[in-house]
């Protein structure tokens, strides 16, 4: 029915009197891929040859099947169904699977939730079949082979969806197992026409005749085996939903709802001793379009005021305006990533202690410019100076590698500025393996009046890169004008190299 519904939507609701079939060329012949409700009642079904269908229904209207358009509509519907549950999967070519575990209480109970799903899809102009069961495969089989058609203009009865939690539906045909045509034909020839016929038979002879794959599908349809759906998106750790009786189009009201949902999330995170590092707001428009806003923070947080500021920054940074259309009828607030976060002690001014201002600044810049463009330093797992630090996006979790720090009152052990690659210098030393006394760098001569070292750094013998195969002896030196440099001799004199080279690797200050 999805192809027919899409065609009617694209054709401004035109509904011809004759039945419709959507066709494409398969195995050298034109075959029916999808039909509308009228053609279905006349006995036409997907897979039939077009010639056979025309012989049965001469006035059949045929339309070329557009699989890409159907897939786009299915994805669009899945986006809209995120308002009911974050666990939504597409069942190609024309189905949706919703895992409503833990979501029914938001609508009162499961029946109210499924009725809301039905009302929403019918409102969007779709003809649907719905089923509710404890496993996805069972619900899928009930909907496709036992569900009642629900279409526009028809009042939804309380029993608008199938609900079977007592085992299986005897009326389901063996086609509900989605077996290959050869196996389905063999089952029918053996007198097994329904799921009830298969359920009464011993499994071992069936497995020997039709294979374990058919037995596994049978167990799933009977609800004996549960295989969870694979959602289109990674489900969040926590989510909070706000629904409106009337669509909301005012931006400040939308922002106020986001702030209220952030406060609810803060309470839930506080009870768990956690903080969020990724947050997503999904705005569901009444016409079916969905808009998502995502922010990430450099450190875990549960501060509603901070989240409110960041989402306002995110909206202000949009290239196109946040168009509410006819209004939003639902908003969902997701906490995508969480980390442990204990209670923080406020400072004397009432604010948070630590680098709160710096973190807030980097978060705002990351929202405006993108976190990949705002970076911070992190320590690497290497003793080689040029590999000991690197830059990462500000929203990257902190690595548990400590920074090397000097003793209190001592000068820094490493220069702030490193040259990549180190720059060659000419050095004069009193003895070949002694400290430098004078060196020429960038056409200038520097007289060394003080030095400290050597600090010997061995190469990473398990890695072979340029300039890492020899031992380095580092010296911190100061010239006559008070400038300080970080020099190293590349190679042990006489042992690794007869005449080692010298390099300046960085400058202090």
C-alpha positions as CSV (number, residue, x, y, z in Angstrom):
1,X,0.0,0.0,0.0
2,X,3.0,2.3,0.5
3,X,3.5,2.9,-3.2
4,X,-0.2,3.7,-3.7
5,X,-0.2,6.1,-0.8
6,X,3.0,7.8,-2.0
7,X,1.5,8.2,-5.5
8,X,-1.7,9.7,-4.1
9,X,0.4,12.1,-1.9
10,X,2.5,13.2,-4.9
11,X,-0.6,13.5,-7.1
12,X,-2.4,15.8,-4.7
13,X,-4.7,13.1,-3.4
14,X,-6.1,12.0,-6.8
15,X,-7.7,8.6,-6.5
16,X,-8.8,7.0,-9.8
17,X,-11.7,4.6,-10.0
18,X,-9.8,1.8,-11.5
19,X,-7.4,-0.3,-9.5
20,X,-3.6,0.5,-9.6
21,X,-0.6,-1.7,-9.9
22,X,3.0,-0.7,-9.8
23,X,5.2,-2.6,-12.1
24,X,8.9,-3.2,-13.0
25,X,10.8,-5.5,-15.2
26,X,12.0,-8.7,-13.4
27,X,13.7,-11.7,-15.0
28,X,12.9,-10.4,-18.5
29,X,9.2,-9.9,-17.8
30,X,7.0,-7.1,-16.4
31,X,5.7,-8.0,-13.0
32,X,3.6,-6.4,-10.3
33,X,5.6,-5.0,-7.4
34,X,2.9,-3.3,-5.4
35,X,-0.9,-2.8,-5.6
36,X,-3.5,-0.6,-4.0
37,X,-6.4,-1.7,-1.9
38,X,-8.8,-2.0,-4.8
39,X,-6.5,-4.2,-6.8
40,X,-5.8,-6.3,-3.8
41,X,-9.5,-7.0,-3.3
42,X,-9.7,-8.1,-7.0
43,X,-7.1,-10.8,-6.4
44,X,-4.0,-9.1,-7.6
45,X,-0.8,-9.4,-5.6
46,X,2.9,-8.5,-5.9
47,X,4.8,-11.0,-7.9
48,X,2.1,-11.6,-10.6
49,X,2.9,-11.3,-14.3
50,X,1.4,-8.1,-15.8
51,X,-0.2,-10.1,-18.6
52,X,-2.0,-12.4,-16.1
53,X,-3.1,-9.4,-14.1
54,X,-4.5,-7.6,-17.2
55,X,-6.3,-10.8,-18.2
56,X,-8.0,-10.8,-14.8
57,X,-8.6,-7.0,-14.5
58,X,-8.7,-5.4,-18.0
59,X,-9.0,-1.8,-16.7
60,X,-6.0,-2.0,-14.5
61,X,-4.0,1.2,-14.2
62,X,-0.2,0.5,-14.3
63,X,2.5,2.9,-13.0
64,X,6.2,2.4,-13.1
65,X,7.5,1.5,-9.6
66,X,9.8,4.0,-8.0
67,X,11.7,2.1,-5.3
68,X,13.9,5.1,-4.3
69,X,10.8,7.3,-3.7
70,X,9.2,4.5,-1.6
71,X,12.4,4.2,0.5
72,X,12.6,8.0,1.0
73,X,9.0,8.0,2.2
74,X,9.6,5.1,4.6
75,X,12.6,6.9,6.1
76,X,10.6,10.1,6.5
77,X,7.9,8.1,8.3
78,X,10.5,6.5,10.5
79,X,11.8,9.9,11.4
80,X,8.3,11.0,12.4
81,X,7.7,7.8,14.5
82,X,10.7,8.8,16.6
83,X,8.1,10.8,18.6
84,X,6.8,7.5,20.0
85,X,10.0,5.6,20.7
86,X,13.7,6.0,19.9
87,X,13.8,2.3,18.8
88,X,12.5,2.5,15.2
89,X,13.6,0.2,12.4
90,X,12.5,0.1,8.8
91,X,11.1,-3.1,7.4
92,X,11.8,-2.8,3.7
93,X,9.9,-2.3,1.4
94,X,6.9,-0.9,3.2
95,X,7.0,-1.6,7.0
96,X,8.1,-0.1,10.2
97,X,9.0,-1.8,13.5
98,X,8.7,0.1,16.7
99,X,10.0,-1.3,20.0
100,X,7.8,0.5,22.6
101,X,9.4,-1.1,25.6
102,X,9.6,1.5,28.4
103,X,7.6,4.0,26.4
104,X,4.0,3.0,27.0
105,X,3.6,4.9,30.3
106,X,4.0,8.2,28.4
107,X,0.7,7.5,26.7
108,X,-1.0,5.7,29.6
109,X,-0.8,2.2,28.4
110,X,0.2,0.1,25.3
111,X,-3.2,0.4,23.7
112,X,-3.3,4.1,23.8
113,X,0.3,4.3,22.4
114,X,-0.6,2.0,19.4
115,X,-3.8,3.9,18.8
116,X,-1.8,7.1,18.8
117,X,0.6,5.6,16.2
118,X,-2.4,4.5,14.1
119,X,-4.0,7.9,14.3
120,X,-0.8,9.7,13.4
121,X,-0.1,7.5,10.3
122,X,-3.7,7.8,9.1
123,X,-3.5,11.5,9.5
124,X,-0.5,11.6,7.2
125,X,-2.6,9.9,4.5
126,X,-1.5,6.3,4.8
127,X,-3.3,3.0,4.7
128,X,-1.9,0.8,7.4
129,X,-2.0,-2.5,9.1
130,X,-1.0,-2.6,12.8
131,X,-0.2,-5.4,15.2
132,X,1.1,-5.5,18.8
133,X,3.1,-8.5,20.1
134,X,5.9,-9.4,22.4
135,X,8.4,-10.0,19.7
136,X,9.2,-8.1,16.5
137,X,8.8,-11.1,14.1
138,X,5.5,-12.0,15.6
139,X,4.1,-8.5,15.3
140,X,5.4,-8.3,11.8
141,X,3.6,-11.5,10.8
142,X,0.4,-10.5,12.4
143,X,0.4,-7.1,10.7
144,X,1.3,-8.3,7.2
145,X,-1.0,-11.4,7.2
146,X,-3.7,-10.8,9.8
147,X,-4.0,-7.1,10.3
148,X,-7.0,-5.1,9.4
149,X,-6.7,-2.2,6.9
150,X,-7.0,1.2,8.5
151,X,-7.3,4.1,6.1
152,X,-8.2,7.8,5.9
153,X,-11.7,8.7,6.7
154,X,-12.4,5.6,8.8
155,X,-12.9,5.9,12.5
156,X,-10.4,4.0,14.5
157,X,-12.1,1.3,16.6
158,X,-10.5,0.1,19.9
159,X,-9.6,-3.1,18.2
160,X,-7.8,-1.3,15.3
161,X,-4.7,-3.4,15.9
162,X,-4.1,-7.1,16.5
163,X,-2.8,-8.1,19.9
164,X,-1.9,-11.7,20.5
165,X,0.1,-12.6,23.6
166,X,-1.2,-16.1,24.1
167,X,1.1,-18.0,21.7
168,X,0.3,-17.6,18.0
169,X,-2.5,-16.9,15.6
170,X,-3.8,-20.1,13.9
171,X,-5.1,-18.2,10.9
172,X,-1.6,-17.0,9.9
173,X,-0.5,-18.7,6.6
174,X,2.9,-20.3,6.1
175,X,3.7,-17.2,4.0
176,X,4.1,-15.3,7.3
177,X,7.5,-17.1,7.6
178,X,8.8,-15.3,4.5
179,X,10.2,-18.6,3.2
180,X,11.6,-19.0,-0.3
181,X,8.9,-19.9,-2.8
182,X,10.2,-23.5,-3.2
183,X,9.9,-24.2,0.6
184,X,6.5,-22.5,0.8
185,X,5.2,-24.7,-2.1
186,X,6.7,-27.8,-0.5
187,X,4.9,-27.0,2.7
188,X,1.6,-26.6,1.0
189,X,2.0,-29.8,-0.9
190,X,2.6,-31.6,2.4
191,X,-0.7,-30.3,3.7
192,X,0.8,-27.6,5.9
193,X,-1.0,-24.4,5.2
194,X,-0.9,-22.4,8.4
195,X,1.4,-21.6,11.3
196,X,-0.9,-23.8,13.4
197,X,-0.2,-26.8,11.2
198,X,3.5,-26.3,11.7
199,X,3.3,-25.6,15.4
200,X,1.6,-29.0,16.0
201,X,4.4,-30.9,14.2
202,X,7.7,-32.1,15.8
203,X,10.5,-29.7,15.0
204,X,13.2,-32.3,14.3
205,X,11.6,-33.8,11.1
206,X,10.8,-30.3,9.9
207,X,14.4,-29.2,10.4
208,X,15.6,-32.3,8.5
209,X,13.3,-31.6,5.6
210,X,13.3,-27.8,5.4
211,X,16.4,-26.7,7.3
212,X,17.1,-25.0,10.6
213,X,16.5,-21.5,9.1
214,X,12.8,-22.3,8.7
215,X,12.6,-23.6,12.3
216,X,14.3,-20.4,13.6
217,X,11.7,-18.3,11.7
218,X,8.9,-20.4,13.1
219,X,10.1,-19.9,16.7
220,X,10.3,-16.2,16.2
221,X,6.8,-15.9,14.7
222,X,5.5,-18.1,17.6
223,X,7.1,-15.7,20.1
224,X,9.4,-18.5,21.4
225,X,12.6,-16.7,20.4
226,X,13.1,-12.9,20.6
227,X,15.5,-11.1,18.3
228,X,15.6,-7.4,19.0
229,X,15.3,-4.9,16.2
230,X,18.3,-2.9,15.0
231,X,17.2,0.7,15.3
232,X,18.1,3.3,12.7
233,X,19.9,5.3,15.4
234,X,21.8,4.4,18.5
235,X,19.2,4.7,21.3
236,X,20.0,7.4,23.9
237,X,20.7,6.6,27.5
238,X,17.8,8.8,28.7
239,X,15.0,10.7,26.8
240,X,12.2,12.9,27.8
241,X,9.1,13.9,25.8
242,X,6.9,16.9,25.8
243,X,3.7,16.7,23.8
244,X,1.3,19.7,23.0
245,X,-2.4,19.7,22.7
246,X,-2.1,22.3,19.9
247,X,1.0,22.8,17.7
248,X,3.4,25.3,19.0
249,X,5.1,27.8,16.6
250,X,6.6,30.4,18.9
251,X,10.3,30.1,19.2
252,X,10.5,31.2,22.9
253,X,7.8,28.7,23.9
254,X,9.9,26.0,22.1
255,X,13.0,27.1,23.9
256,X,11.2,27.2,27.2
257,X,10.0,23.6,26.7
258,X,13.6,22.6,25.9
259,X,14.8,24.2,29.1
260,X,12.1,22.4,31.1
261,X,13.1,19.0,29.6
262,X,16.8,19.8,30.4
263,X,15.7,20.3,34.0
264,X,14.0,17.0,34.0
265,X,17.1,15.4,32.6
266,X,19.3,17.1,35.2
267,X,17.2,15.6,38.0
268,X,17.4,12.1,36.5
269,X,21.2,12.4,35.9
270,X,21.7,13.7,39.4
271,X,19.9,10.7,40.9
272,X,22.3,8.4,38.9
273,X,25.4,10.4,39.7
274,X,26.1,11.0,36.0
275,X,26.5,13.9,33.6
276,X,25.8,14.1,29.9
277,X,28.3,14.9,27.2
278,X,26.0,14.7,24.2
279,X,22.4,16.0,23.9
280,X,19.9,16.0,21.1
281,X,16.6,17.8,20.7
282,X,14.1,16.4,18.2
283,X,11.4,18.8,17.0
284,X,8.4,17.0,15.4
285,X,6.3,19.2,13.2
286,X,2.6,18.6,12.7
287,X,3.1,18.0,9.0
288,X,5.6,15.2,9.6
289,X,8.9,16.9,9.1
290,X,11.5,16.4,11.9
291,X,14.3,18.8,12.9
292,X,17.2,17.7,15.2
293,X,19.6,19.9,17.1
294,X,22.7,18.3,18.7
295,X,25.2,19.7,21.1
296,X,28.3,18.2,22.8
297,X,30.2,19.4,25.7
298,X,33.9,19.0,26.6
299,X,33.1,17.7,30.1
300,X,30.1,15.9,31.5
301,X,27.4,18.3,32.7
302,X,23.8,18.3,34.0
303,X,23.5,22.1,34.3
304,X,20.1,23.1,32.7
305,X,21.2,26.8,32.3
306,X,24.3,25.7,30.4
307,X,22.3,23.4,28.1
308,X,19.8,26.2,27.5
309,X,22.6,28.6,26.4
310,X,24.2,26.0,24.2
311,X,21.0,25.2,22.4
312,X,20.3,28.9,21.9
313,X,23.8,29.2,20.4
314,X,23.0,26.2,18.2
315,X,19.8,27.7,16.9
316,X,21.5,31.0,16.2
317,X,24.3,29.3,14.3
318,X,21.9,27.5,11.9
319,X,22.4,28.5,8.2
320,X,18.7,28.3,7.6
321,X,16.1,29.5,10.1
322,X,14.3,27.0,12.4
323,X,11.0,27.0,10.4
324,X,8.2,25.6,12.6
325,X,5.7,25.4,9.7
326,X,2.3,24.9,11.2
327,X,3.9,24.2,14.5
328,X,5.5,21.5,16.6
329,X,3.3,19.0,18.3
330,X,6.0,17.1,20.2
331,X,9.6,17.7,21.4
332,X,12.0,15.0,22.6
333,X,15.2,15.6,24.6
334,X,17.8,12.9,24.4
335,X,20.9,12.4,26.6
336,X,23.1,10.5,24.1
337,X,26.3,10.0,26.0
338,X,26.8,9.9,29.8
339,X,29.8,9.7,32.1
340,X,30.2,9.5,35.9
341,X,29.8,12.9,37.5
342,X,30.0,13.5,41.3
343,X,28.7,16.4,43.2
344,X,30.7,19.6,42.6
345,X,31.6,22.1,45.4
346,X,30.7,25.7,44.4
347,X,33.3,28.4,44.8
348,X,33.0,31.5,47.0
349,X,31.3,33.4,44.3
350,X,28.6,30.7,44.0
351,X,29.9,29.4,40.7
352,X,31.5,26.1,40.0
353,X,35.1,25.7,40.9
354,X,37.8,24.8,38.4
355,X,37.9,25.7,34.7
356,X,34.2,26.4,34.4
357,X,34.6,29.6,32.4
358,X,37.1,28.0,30.0
359,X,34.9,24.9,29.5
360,X,31.8,27.1,28.9
361,X,33.8,29.2,26.3
362,X,35.1,26.1,24.4
363,X,31.6,24.6,24.4
364,X,30.1,27.8,22.9
365,X,32.8,28.0,20.3
366,X,32.4,24.3,19.5
367,X,28.6,24.8,19.0
368,X,29.2,27.8,16.7
369,X,32.2,26.7,14.8
370,X,32.1,22.9,15.1
371,X,34.1,21.0,17.7
372,X,36.6,19.8,15.1
373,X,37.7,23.4,14.7
374,X,38.1,24.1,18.5
375,X,40.9,21.9,19.9
376,X,42.8,21.3,23.1
377,X,46.1,19.7,24.0
378,X,46.2,16.1,25.2
379,X,49.1,13.9,26.4
380,X,50.1,10.9,24.3
381,X,51.4,7.5,25.4
382,X,54.9,8.1,24.2
383,X,58.2,9.3,25.7
384,X,59.4,10.9,22.4
385,X,58.8,14.6,22.8
386,X,57.2,15.2,19.4
387,X,54.8,12.3,20.0
388,X,54.1,13.1,23.7
389,X,51.3,15.6,23.0
390,X,48.7,16.2,20.3
391,X,45.5,18.2,19.8
392,X,42.0,16.7,20.0
393,X,38.5,18.3,19.6
394,X,37.3,19.9,22.8
395,X,34.4,17.3,23.1
396,X,36.9,14.4,23.2
397,X,36.9,12.6,26.5
398,X,40.0,13.4,28.6
399,X,42.8,10.7,28.3
400,X,44.1,9.3,31.6
401,X,47.7,10.3,30.7
402,X,49.4,12.8,33.1
403,X,51.2,15.8,31.9
404,X,54.9,16.0,32.9
405,X,55.3,18.8,35.4
406,X,58.4,20.2,37.2
407,X,58.9,20.5,41.0
408,X,57.4,23.6,42.6
409,X,59.6,26.6,41.9
410,X,61.6,24.8,39.1
411,X,61.6,25.9,35.5
412,X,59.4,23.9,33.0
413,X,60.8,20.6,31.8
414,X,59.6,21.0,28.3
415,X,59.4,24.1,26.1
416,X,55.9,25.3,25.1
417,X,57.0,25.7,21.5
418,X,58.4,22.7,19.7
419,X,59.8,22.7,16.1
420,X,58.5,20.1,13.7
421,X,60.9,18.9,12.5
422,X,63.8,19.8,14.8
423,X,66.2,22.3,13.3
424,X,69.8,21.5,12.6
425,X,72.4,23.6,14.5
426,X,76.2,23.8,14.5
427,X,77.6,23.1,18.1
428,X,81.0,23.6,19.7
429,X,81.5,21.5,22.8
430,X,84.6,21.1,25.1
431,X,84.5,17.3,24.7
432,X,82.6,15.3,22.0
433,X,80.1,13.9,24.4
434,X,79.8,17.0,26.6
435,X,77.3,19.8,26.8
436,X,77.2,22.6,24.2
437,X,79.3,25.7,24.7
438,X,78.4,27.6,21.6
439,X,76.1,27.0,18.7
440,X,75.1,28.7,15.5
441,X,71.4,28.8,14.6
442,X,69.7,30.8,11.9
443,X,73.0,32.5,11.0
444,X,73.4,33.8,14.6
445,X,76.0,32.7,17.1
446,X,74.8,31.9,20.7
447,X,77.2,31.7,23.6
448,X,76.0,29.3,26.3
449,X,76.4,30.6,29.8
450,X,74.3,28.0,31.6
451,X,73.1,24.5,30.9
452,X,71.3,21.6,32.5
453,X,71.4,18.0,31.4
454,X,71.7,15.7,29.7
455,X,68.2,14.1,29.8
456,X,68.7,10.9,27.8
457,X,65.7,9.7,25.8
458,X,66.0,6.4,24.0
459,X,64.4,5.7,20.7
460,X,61.2,3.7,20.3
461,X,62.8,0.6,19.1
462,X,59.5,-1.1,18.3
463,X,58.7,1.7,15.9
464,X,60.9,2.8,13.0
465,X,60.4,6.4,11.9
466,X,62.8,9.1,10.8
467,X,65.1,10.3,13.5
468,X,63.9,7.8,16.1
469,X,66.5,5.1,15.7
470,X,69.2,6.9,17.8
471,X,69.4,7.9,21.4
472,X,69.0,11.6,22.2
473,X,70.7,13.7,24.9
474,X,68.7,16.8,25.7
475,X,70.1,20.0,27.3
476,X,68.3,23.1,28.5
477,X,70.7,26.0,27.8
478,X,70.7,29.7,28.2
479,X,72.7,32.1,26.0
480,X,74.3,35.4,27.0
481,X,71.2,37.4,26.1
482,X,69.0,35.3,28.4
483,X,67.3,33.3,25.7
484,X,66.7,29.7,26.6
485,X,66.7,26.7,24.2
486,X,66.2,23.0,24.2
487,X,69.0,21.2,22.3
488,X,69.7,17.6,21.8
489,X,72.6,15.5,20.4
490,X,71.3,12.8,18.1
491,X,73.2,9.6,18.8
492,X,75.7,8.5,21.4
493,X,79.2,9.6,20.5
494,X,81.3,6.6,19.3
495,X,78.7,4.0,20.1
496,X,75.8,4.9,17.8
497,X,77.4,7.5,15.6
498,X,81.0,8.7,15.1
499,X,80.0,12.4,14.8
500,X,76.5,13.0,16.1
501,X,74.4,15.9,14.8
502,X,72.9,18.6,17.0
503,X,69.4,20.0,16.8
504,X,67.3,22.7,18.5
505,X,63.9,21.2,19.3
506,X,62.2,24.1,21.0
507,X,62.5,27.4,22.8
508,X,61.4,28.5,26.3
509,X,59.3,31.6,26.4
